[in-house]
Amino acid sequence: MPDCPWWTAADAAELDILARALVKGVPWHLERCQVVTAALEETGYAWCKHLSAAVEEVLEWRDMREAYSRAVWLRAQTEAIR
C-alpha cells in the first residue's frame, strides 16, 4: 500500500509474516485434507472451506489493520493542526 501514508513499515512487516505463514501452511494442509484430496481427484482443483477461511482471516486482518493505522494517522494529523 505505497500510496497510503498511514500504512507503516511495521504494518507491512506484520502482513508479510501472516502471508508467509499462510503460504507455508497451504502445502501442508493440501497433503492432509481429505476434502482437498477428493476435490483434486474429481475436478483437478484443490481447495476447501478451511483454506478459504484462512485466506479470509488474513484479508480481514489486513483490512482491520489498515483501518486502525489510518485512524491513528488521522488522529496524529488532527493533533498536529491544533
Secondary structure, 3 states (H helix, E strand, C coil): CCCCCCCCHHHHHHHHHHHHHHHHHHHHHHHHCHHHHHHHHHHCCCCCHHHHHHHHHHHHHHHHHHHHHHHHHHHHHHHHHC
